[in-house]
Amino acid sequence: METDLGNIRLRYSGLIAYGTRIMSIFTGLIFSIIVTRRLTEADFGIWTLVGLMVSYVLFPASISNYWITRYIARGAKVAKTGLIMNLTFAPIAAIAYILASIPMAQRVQSPWIYFLVAGIQVILYYAISTLEAVAQGIRPEVPSYGFFVFEIAKVALAIWLVLESGLGLIGAILAIAFAQIVQIFLLAFQIKDAIIGNFDKELAKKWLKVFWLPIFGSISGILSNFDGLIVPALTGSPIPLTYFKVPGIISAVITYSGSLAIALYPKLLAGGGKKDVETSIRFVLMFGIPMGFGAFVLAQPLLYLLNPTYADLLWILRVMIPASLIIALSGIFSTVLVGTEKVELNLNFKFKDFIKSNLFIVPSITYVSSAFYILGLVMIVYFSTVWGFDYIFLVILWSILSLIVTLSSTVYRWILARRVMDFKVPFVNLLKYFFCSGIMAIVLQLLEINLTYIPTFSVYIISVLALVGFGASVYFIMLLTIDREFRNIVIATFNNLRGMLSSLK
C-alpha cells in the first residue's frame, strides 16, 4: 500500500509539473512570437547571448541549493541557511557578470546597455533557484506553479514593453526581470512555512567545506553551454546562434516531458525504489514520443509561426527532436544515480568518499561529453568557415554533433544506473507509444499538405494550433483504447479535478 501511495504522489507531482509546462507552451509561444517578430536576427542573437552570459555566473548558487533539496527531502530544516548564503553570493555574481559582459559586447558590436540592464536578472535568479530548491524537497510541484505564473507575467509585460512601448530588446529583458519578481513572490508564499529557524553557521561551514562538489556539477552543465559563446566569437556574427536557438524554442517543448519525473529525485532520497523509476520512464515516454513525432511532421509550420524567416530551418529542428527526448530520459538516469547516493550521511566523510560517489561521477560524465562537444564544435565552425558553408548548413552539423554527444552520454548513464538499481525499460509500452504516435503522424502529414502559409497571422495560428490539438486528440484516444495505465491516469486525474471542484462549493 505504501508503494501505491508513493506512485500516486509521483504521478500527481509529475502531472502538475507537466500540465503547467504544457499550458505555458501557449504563453511561451506568444512571447516567442512577440520577440522573434519584433527583434531583428542580430538583436535576437544578442538577446540569447545575454541570457547565456547570465547563466554562466549562477553556478555559486549550487553550493547551497545542491544540499538544500537533499537535506529537506530527508526532513532537515535548512531553508533559511541556504537562502541567506545565496543572497550573499548574488551581488558578487552580478558584478562578475557585468565585468565579463564588456568585452563580449564589444566583440559582437552590441550596445553594452543591453548587457547592463540584464544584470538585475542575476540576483533574481539566485533567489528563484534557492526557493525552488526548497520546494523540490517538500512540494515538487511548486516550482511548476512559479514557472507558469512567470510565463503569464512575461507575456503581459512583453505586450506592454515590447509591443505597446516599442522598447525592443530592452523591453524583452525588462519583461523577463519583472516576471521573475512575480515568480519570487509566489514561490515564497507557497513555501513560507519551510523558511523557519535560524541561520545554521555550522551547517554553512559544512557545505562550504565541500563547495567543490556542487560547483563541479554546475560548471559541467555550463561548459556545454559555451557553444553559445564559441560560435558567435569564431564567426563574428550572432546569426548562427539565432539559427540554433530558434528551433530550440520548439524542441525544448519536448524536454518538458522530463518534468513528469520531477518528483523522482525527492522520492528516491526518501527511500523510493525501482517501481518509481519505471513509472517515471513510462510517464516521460508516454508524452515525449508523440510530441517528438508531432514536432517532426509540423516542423516547418511551427517555425513559420515563429517567423516566416525561420521556415527554412526545419531540418535543424528535426535533428534536435530526438536529442530533446534523449535529454529527458538522461535526466531520469542521472536522478537514479544521485538520488540513491547517501555518502553525505556519513558524519566522518572524507574527500575520497565523494570522489568515489555518484555525486562526482554524474557531473564527470557531463565534463567528458562536453569536452568532446566543444572540441567537435570548434572543428565544425573552423572547417565550415574554410569551405564556405552557409550558416544553415553549419547549424545542421552543429545539431548533429549535439545529438551524437547526447546519445552517447545518455547510454553510459543508463548503464551505470542499471548497476545501481535493476529497473526495466518498458518495451511493451514503448511499442504502444510508437504505434499511436505513428498513426498520429500520418494523419498530421495528410492534413499539413493542405495548410496554406498565408500572411494573415491570426488565421494561420488558429490553423496550426488546430492541427496540434487534433493530432494530440488522435494519439490520446488511441492510447486510451489500448493502454490500461493511461486509462487509470485519466480516471485518477478526473477524480482529483472533481474533488477539487467539490471543495470549492
C-alpha positions as CSV (number, residue, x, y, z in Angstrom):
1,M,0.0,0.0,0.0
2,E,2.8,2.4,0.7
3,T,4.3,1.9,-2.7
4,D,0.9,2.6,-4.3
5,L,0.6,5.8,-2.4
6,G,4.1,6.8,-3.4
7,N,3.3,6.2,-7.1
8,I,0.2,8.3,-6.8
9,R,2.3,11.1,-5.4
10,L,4.9,10.6,-8.0
11,R,2.3,10.9,-10.8
12,Y,0.5,13.8,-9.1
13,S,3.6,16.0,-8.9
14,G,4.6,14.9,-12.4
15,L,1.2,15.7,-13.9
16,I,1.1,19.1,-12.2
17,A,4.6,19.9,-13.5
18,Y,3.8,18.7,-17.0
19,G,0.4,20.3,-17.1
20,T,1.7,23.7,-16.2
21,R,4.6,23.3,-18.7
22,I,2.1,22.4,-21.4
23,M,-0.1,25.4,-20.6
24,S,3.0,27.5,-20.6
25,I,3.7,26.4,-24.2
26,F,1.0,28.8,-25.3
27,T,2.2,31.7,-23.2
28,G,5.8,30.9,-24.3
29,L,4.7,30.7,-27.9
30,I,3.1,34.2,-27.7
31,F,6.2,35.6,-26.0
32,S,8.5,34.0,-28.6
33,I,6.3,35.3,-31.5
34,I,6.4,38.8,-30.0
35,V,10.2,38.7,-29.6
36,T,11.1,36.9,-32.9
37,R,8.8,39.2,-34.9
38,R,9.8,42.4,-33.3
39,L,13.6,41.9,-33.0
40,T,16.0,41.6,-35.9
41,E,18.0,38.4,-36.3
42,A,21.0,40.2,-34.8
43,D,19.1,41.5,-31.8
44,F,17.6,38.1,-31.2
45,G,21.1,36.6,-31.2
46,I,22.2,39.3,-28.7
47,W,19.2,38.6,-26.5
48,T,20.2,34.9,-26.5
49,L,23.8,35.8,-25.8
50,V,22.8,38.0,-22.8
51,G,20.8,35.1,-21.3
52,L,23.7,32.7,-21.8
53,M,26.1,35.1,-20.0
54,V,23.7,35.5,-17.1
55,S,23.6,31.7,-16.8
56,Y,27.3,31.5,-16.6
57,V,27.5,33.3,-13.2
58,L,24.8,31.3,-11.5
59,F,26.8,28.3,-10.5
60,P,27.8,29.5,-7.0
61,A,24.1,29.2,-6.0
62,S,24.5,25.4,-6.2
63,I,26.9,25.5,-3.2
64,S,23.8,25.6,-1.0
65,N,21.0,24.7,-3.4
66,Y,22.5,21.3,-4.1
67,W,22.3,20.3,-0.4
68,I,19.0,22.1,0.4
69,T,17.0,19.7,-1.6
70,R,18.8,16.6,-0.3
71,Y,18.6,17.7,3.3
72,I,15.0,18.9,3.2
73,A,13.8,15.7,1.5
74,R,15.1,13.8,4.5
75,G,13.4,16.1,7.0
76,A,16.1,18.7,7.9
77,K,15.2,22.4,8.4
78,V,17.8,24.1,6.3
79,A,15.9,26.6,4.1
80,K,16.8,29.8,5.8
81,T,20.5,28.9,5.9
82,G,20.6,28.2,2.2
83,L,18.6,31.4,1.4
84,I,21.0,33.7,3.4
85,M,24.0,32.1,1.8
86,N,22.7,32.6,-1.7
87,L,21.7,36.2,-1.1
88,T,25.2,36.8,-0.1
89,F,26.7,35.3,-3.2
90,A,24.2,37.1,-5.6
91,P,25.8,40.6,-5.6
92,I,29.2,39.2,-6.2
93,A,27.9,37.2,-9.2
94,A,26.2,40.2,-10.6
95,I,29.4,42.2,-10.5
96,A,31.3,39.4,-12.2
97,Y,28.6,39.2,-15.0
98,I,28.8,43.0,-15.6
99,L,32.6,42.9,-15.9
100,A,32.6,39.9,-18.2
101,S,29.9,41.4,-20.5
102,I,32.1,44.4,-21.5
103,P,34.4,42.6,-23.9
104,M,31.7,40.4,-25.3
105,A,29.5,43.4,-26.1
106,Q,32.5,44.9,-28.0
107,R,33.1,41.6,-29.8
108,V,29.6,41.3,-31.2
109,Q,29.3,45.0,-31.8
110,S,26.4,45.4,-29.4
111,P,25.5,48.3,-27.2
112,W,26.6,47.5,-23.6
113,I,23.4,48.8,-22.2
114,Y,21.6,45.6,-23.1
115,F,24.0,43.5,-21.0
116,L,24.0,46.1,-18.2
117,V,20.2,46.1,-17.8
118,A,20.1,42.3,-17.7
119,G,22.4,42.4,-14.6
120,I,19.4,42.6,-12.3
121,Q,18.4,39.1,-13.5
122,V,21.4,37.6,-11.8
123,I,20.2,38.5,-8.3
124,L,16.7,37.4,-9.2
125,Y,17.8,34.1,-10.5
126,Y,19.7,33.4,-7.2
127,A,16.5,34.0,-5.2
128,I,14.4,31.9,-7.5
129,S,16.8,28.9,-7.6
130,T,17.0,28.8,-3.8
131,L,13.2,28.9,-3.4
132,E,12.9,26.2,-6.0
133,A,15.5,24.0,-4.3
134,V,13.5,24.2,-1.0
135,A,10.2,23.4,-2.8
136,Q,11.8,20.5,-4.7
137,G,12.5,18.7,-1.4
138,I,9.0,19.1,0.1
139,R,6.5,20.0,-2.6
140,P,8.0,19.2,-6.1
141,E,5.0,20.7,-7.9
142,V,5.5,24.2,-6.5
143,P,8.3,25.2,-8.9
144,S,5.9,24.5,-11.7
145,Y,3.3,26.9,-10.3
146,G,6.0,29.5,-10.2
147,F,7.1,28.8,-13.7
148,F,3.5,29.1,-15.0
149,V,2.9,32.4,-13.3
150,F,6.3,33.6,-14.6
151,E,5.2,32.8,-18.2
152,I,1.9,34.6,-17.8
153,A,3.5,37.7,-16.4
154,K,6.2,37.6,-19.0
155,V,3.7,37.7,-21.9
156,A,1.7,40.5,-20.3
157,L,4.8,42.5,-19.7
158,A,6.1,41.8,-23.2
159,I,2.9,43.1,-24.8
160,W,3.3,46.3,-22.8
161,L,7.1,46.8,-23.0
162,V,7.9,45.4,-26.5
163,L,4.7,45.9,-28.5
164,E,3.0,48.9,-27.0
165,S,6.0,50.8,-25.7
166,G,8.3,49.8,-28.5
167,L,11.3,49.2,-26.3
168,G,12.6,46.3,-28.4
169,L,15.4,44.3,-26.9
170,I,15.4,46.4,-23.7
171,G,11.7,45.7,-23.3
172,A,12.3,41.9,-23.7
173,I,15.0,42.0,-21.0
174,L,12.8,44.0,-18.6
175,A,9.8,41.8,-19.2
176,I,11.8,38.8,-18.0
177,A,13.1,40.6,-14.9
178,F,9.7,41.9,-13.8
179,A,8.2,38.4,-14.4
180,Q,10.9,36.9,-12.2
181,I,9.9,39.2,-9.4
182,V,6.3,37.9,-9.6
183,Q,7.6,34.4,-9.6
184,I,9.6,35.0,-6.4
185,F,6.6,36.3,-4.6
186,L,4.6,33.2,-5.5
187,L,7.3,30.7,-4.6
188,A,8.0,32.4,-1.2
189,F,4.3,32.4,-0.4
190,Q,3.9,28.7,-1.3
191,I,6.8,27.5,0.9
192,K,6.8,30.2,3.6
193,D,6.3,27.6,6.4
194,A,9.5,25.9,5.4
195,I,11.6,29.0,5.8
196,I,11.9,28.8,9.6
197,G,14.6,28.6,12.2
198,N,17.9,30.5,12.4
199,F,21.0,30.6,10.2
200,D,23.0,27.5,11.0
201,K,26.6,28.6,10.9
202,E,28.0,25.1,11.4
203,L,25.9,23.7,8.6
204,A,27.0,26.5,6.3
205,K,30.6,25.7,7.1
206,K,30.0,22.1,6.3
207,W,28.5,23.0,2.9
208,L,31.4,25.4,2.2
209,K,33.8,22.6,3.1
210,V,32.6,20.5,0.2
211,F,31.7,23.5,-2.0
212,W,33.7,22.0,-4.9
213,L,31.2,19.1,-5.4
214,P,28.1,21.2,-6.3
215,I,30.3,23.7,-8.1
216,F,31.9,20.8,-10.1
217,G,28.4,19.7,-11.1
218,S,27.2,23.1,-12.0
219,I,30.1,24.0,-14.1
220,S,29.8,20.8,-16.0
221,G,26.5,22.0,-17.3
222,I,27.8,25.5,-18.0
223,L,30.7,24.0,-20.1
224,S,28.3,22.5,-22.7
225,N,26.6,25.9,-22.9
226,F,29.8,27.6,-24.1
227,D,28.6,26.8,-27.6
228,G,26.6,29.9,-27.4
229,L,29.8,31.9,-26.9
230,I,32.1,30.0,-29.1
231,V,30.1,30.2,-32.3
232,P,29.4,34.0,-32.3
233,A,33.1,34.6,-31.2
234,L,34.5,32.4,-34.1
235,T,32.1,33.5,-36.8
236,G,31.9,37.2,-35.6
237,S,28.1,37.0,-36.1
238,P,25.1,36.2,-33.8
239,I,23.2,34.8,-36.8
240,P,24.3,31.1,-36.4
241,L,23.3,31.3,-32.7
242,T,19.9,32.6,-33.7
243,Y,19.5,29.7,-36.2
244,F,20.4,27.2,-33.5
245,K,18.2,28.8,-30.7
246,V,15.0,29.5,-32.7
247,P,14.4,25.8,-33.5
248,G,15.5,25.1,-29.9
249,I,12.4,27.0,-28.7
250,I,10.2,24.3,-30.2
251,S,12.5,21.3,-29.4
252,A,12.7,22.5,-25.8
253,V,8.9,21.7,-25.5
254,I,9.7,18.0,-26.0
255,T,12.1,18.1,-23.0
256,Y,9.1,19.3,-20.9
257,S,8.2,15.6,-20.8
258,G,11.1,15.2,-18.4
259,S,9.1,17.3,-15.9
260,L,6.8,14.3,-15.5
261,A,9.7,12.7,-13.4
262,I,10.1,15.8,-11.3
263,A,9.2,14.0,-8.1
264,L,11.5,11.1,-8.6
265,Y,14.5,12.8,-7.0
266,P,13.0,13.6,-3.6
267,K,11.2,10.2,-3.8
268,L,14.5,8.3,-4.2
269,L,16.1,10.4,-1.5
270,A,13.3,9.4,0.9
271,G,13.8,5.7,0.0
272,G,11.9,5.1,-3.3
273,G,12.7,2.1,-5.4
274,K,12.8,0.7,-9.0
275,K,9.0,0.8,-9.4
276,D,9.2,4.6,-9.1
277,V,11.9,4.7,-11.7
278,E,9.9,2.5,-14.1
279,T,6.8,4.6,-13.6
280,S,8.8,7.8,-14.4
281,I,10.3,6.3,-17.6
282,R,6.8,5.2,-18.9
283,F,5.4,8.6,-18.0
284,V,8.1,10.5,-19.8
285,L,7.9,8.3,-22.9
286,M,4.1,8.4,-22.9
287,F,4.1,12.1,-23.6
288,G,7.5,12.7,-25.1
289,I,7.3,10.3,-28.0
290,P,4.1,11.8,-29.5
291,M,5.4,15.3,-29.0
292,G,8.5,14.3,-31.0
293,F,6.5,12.8,-33.8
294,G,4.3,15.8,-34.0
295,A,7.1,18.3,-34.0
296,F,8.9,16.4,-36.7
297,V,5.9,16.4,-39.1
298,L,4.9,20.0,-38.3
299,A,8.5,21.4,-38.2
300,Q,8.0,23.9,-41.0
301,P,4.6,25.2,-39.9
302,L,5.8,25.7,-36.4
303,L,8.9,27.6,-37.4
304,Y,6.9,29.7,-39.8
305,L,4.6,30.5,-36.9
306,L,7.6,32.0,-35.0
307,N,8.7,34.0,-38.0
308,P,8.4,33.2,-41.8
309,T,12.1,34.0,-41.9
310,Y,12.9,30.8,-40.0
311,A,10.8,28.4,-42.0
312,D,13.9,27.1,-43.8
313,L,15.4,25.8,-40.5
314,L,13.1,22.8,-40.5
315,W,15.9,20.2,-40.7
316,I,17.8,21.8,-37.9
317,L,14.7,21.3,-35.7
318,R,14.2,17.8,-36.9
319,V,17.7,16.8,-35.8
320,M,17.1,18.5,-32.5
321,I,13.9,16.5,-31.8
322,P,15.4,13.1,-30.9
323,A,18.1,14.8,-28.9
324,S,15.4,16.5,-26.8
325,L,13.7,13.3,-25.9
326,I,17.0,11.6,-25.1
327,I,17.8,14.5,-22.7
328,A,14.5,13.9,-20.9
329,L,15.5,10.2,-20.4
330,S,19.0,11.1,-19.4
331,G,17.7,13.2,-16.5
332,I,16.0,10.1,-15.1
333,F,19.1,8.0,-15.3
334,S,21.1,10.8,-13.6
335,T,18.4,11.1,-10.9
336,V,18.7,7.4,-10.2
337,L,22.5,7.7,-9.7
338,V,22.4,10.8,-7.4
339,G,19.1,10.0,-5.7
340,T,20.3,6.7,-4.3
341,E,23.7,8.1,-3.2
342,K,24.0,8.6,0.6
343,V,27.6,9.5,1.0
344,E,26.9,12.8,2.8
345,L,25.0,11.0,5.6
346,N,28.4,9.7,6.8
347,L,29.4,12.2,9.6
348,N,33.0,11.3,9.1
349,F,33.1,11.7,5.3
350,K,36.4,12.3,3.6
351,F,37.4,13.8,0.3
352,K,38.0,10.5,-1.3
353,D,34.5,9.3,-0.3
354,F,32.9,12.0,-2.5
355,I,35.3,11.3,-5.4
356,K,34.1,7.7,-5.5
357,S,30.4,8.6,-5.2
358,N,27.9,9.1,-7.9
359,L,27.6,12.7,-6.8
360,F,31.0,13.1,-8.5
361,I,30.7,10.6,-11.3
362,V,27.5,12.1,-12.8
363,P,28.9,15.5,-13.5
364,S,32.2,13.9,-14.6
365,I,30.2,12.3,-17.4
366,T,29.0,15.7,-18.4
367,Y,32.5,17.1,-18.4
368,V,33.8,14.4,-20.7
369,S,30.8,14.7,-23.1
370,S,31.0,18.5,-23.1
371,A,34.8,18.4,-23.9
372,F,34.1,16.2,-27.0
373,Y,31.2,18.5,-27.9
374,I,33.1,21.8,-27.6
375,L,36.1,20.3,-29.5
376,G,33.9,19.0,-32.2
377,L,32.0,22.3,-32.5
378,V,35.3,24.3,-32.9
379,M,36.3,21.9,-35.7
380,I,32.9,22.2,-37.4
381,V,33.0,26.0,-37.3
382,Y,36.6,26.1,-38.5
383,F,36.0,23.9,-41.5
384,S,32.7,25.5,-42.3
385,T,34.4,28.8,-42.5
386,V,37.3,27.4,-44.6
387,W,35.0,25.6,-47.0
388,G,32.4,28.4,-47.2
389,F,29.4,26.6,-45.8
390,D,26.3,28.8,-45.3
391,Y,25.0,29.3,-41.8
392,I,22.1,26.9,-42.1
393,F,24.4,24.0,-43.1
394,L,26.8,25.0,-40.3
395,V,24.0,24.8,-37.7
396,I,22.7,21.4,-39.1
397,L,26.2,20.0,-38.5
398,W,26.1,21.6,-35.0
399,S,22.8,19.9,-34.3
400,I,24.0,16.5,-35.5
401,L,27.1,16.8,-33.2
402,S,24.8,17.7,-30.3
403,L,22.6,14.6,-31.0
404,I,25.6,12.2,-31.1
405,V,27.1,13.5,-27.9
406,T,23.8,13.5,-26.1
407,L,23.0,9.9,-27.1
408,S,26.5,8.6,-26.1
409,S,26.4,10.2,-22.7
410,T,22.8,9.0,-22.0
411,V,23.6,5.4,-22.9
412,Y,26.5,5.5,-20.4
413,R,24.3,7.0,-17.7
414,W,21.8,4.2,-18.4
415,I,24.4,1.5,-18.0
416,L,25.6,3.0,-14.6
417,A,22.0,3.5,-13.4
418,R,21.2,-0.2,-14.1
419,R,24.1,-1.2,-11.9
420,V,22.7,0.8,-9.0
421,M,19.1,-0.2,-9.5
422,D,17.7,-3.1,-11.6
423,F,14.9,-1.2,-13.3
424,K,13.5,-2.3,-16.6
425,V,12.9,-0.5,-19.9
426,P,9.1,-0.8,-20.7
427,F,9.4,-2.1,-24.2
428,V,5.8,-3.2,-24.5
429,N,4.6,0.3,-23.5
430,L,7.2,1.8,-25.9
431,L,5.7,-0.1,-28.8
432,K,2.2,1.2,-27.9
433,Y,3.5,4.8,-27.8
434,F,5.3,4.4,-31.1
435,F,2.3,2.8,-32.8
436,C,-0.2,5.5,-31.6
437,S,2.4,8.3,-32.5
438,G,2.9,6.8,-36.0
439,I,-0.8,6.9,-36.7
440,M,-1.0,10.4,-35.4
441,A,2.0,11.5,-37.6
442,I,0.4,10.0,-40.8
443,V,-2.9,11.9,-40.1
444,L,-0.9,15.2,-39.4
445,Q,1.1,14.7,-42.6
446,L,-2.0,14.4,-44.7
447,L,-3.6,17.4,-43.1
448,E,-0.4,19.5,-43.2
449,I,-0.3,19.2,-47.0
450,N,-3.5,21.4,-47.2
451,L,-2.1,24.0,-44.8
452,T,-1.8,27.4,-46.5
453,Y,1.1,29.6,-45.5
454,I,-0.8,32.8,-45.5
455,P,0.2,36.3,-44.3
456,T,-2.9,36.7,-42.1
457,F,-1.3,35.8,-38.8
458,S,-4.5,35.3,-36.7
459,V,-5.9,32.7,-39.2
460,Y,-2.6,30.9,-39.6
461,I,-2.0,30.5,-35.8
462,I,-5.5,29.1,-35.4
463,S,-4.9,26.6,-38.2
464,V,-1.6,25.4,-36.7
465,L,-3.0,25.1,-33.2
466,A,-6.0,23.2,-34.6
467,L,-3.6,20.8,-36.2
468,V,-1.6,20.3,-33.0
469,G,-4.8,19.8,-31.0
470,F,-6.3,17.3,-33.4
471,G,-3.0,15.3,-33.5
472,A,-2.9,15.2,-29.7
473,S,-6.6,14.0,-29.7
474,V,-5.8,11.2,-32.2
475,Y,-2.9,10.0,-30.1
476,F,-4.6,10.1,-26.7
477,I,-7.9,8.5,-28.0
478,M,-5.9,5.6,-29.5
479,L,-3.8,5.2,-26.4
480,L,-6.9,5.3,-24.2
481,T,-8.2,2.2,-26.0
482,I,-5.1,0.1,-25.8
483,D,-3.2,1.1,-22.6
484,R,-4.7,0.4,-19.2
485,E,-2.2,2.5,-17.3
486,F,-3.2,5.6,-19.3
487,R,-6.9,4.9,-18.6
488,N,-6.1,4.7,-14.9
489,I,-4.2,8.0,-15.1
490,V,-7.2,9.7,-16.9
491,I,-9.6,8.3,-14.3
492,A,-7.4,9.4,-11.4
493,T,-7.0,12.9,-12.9
494,F,-10.7,13.2,-13.4
495,N,-11.4,12.2,-9.8
496,N,-8.8,14.7,-8.5
497,L,-10.4,17.5,-10.5
498,R,-13.8,16.6,-9.3
499,G,-12.6,16.6,-5.7
500,M,-11.0,20.0,-6.2
501,L,-14.2,21.4,-7.7
502,S,-16.3,19.9,-4.9
503,S,-14.1,21.5,-2.2
504,L,-14.8,24.9,-3.8
505,K,-18.5,24.6,-3.3
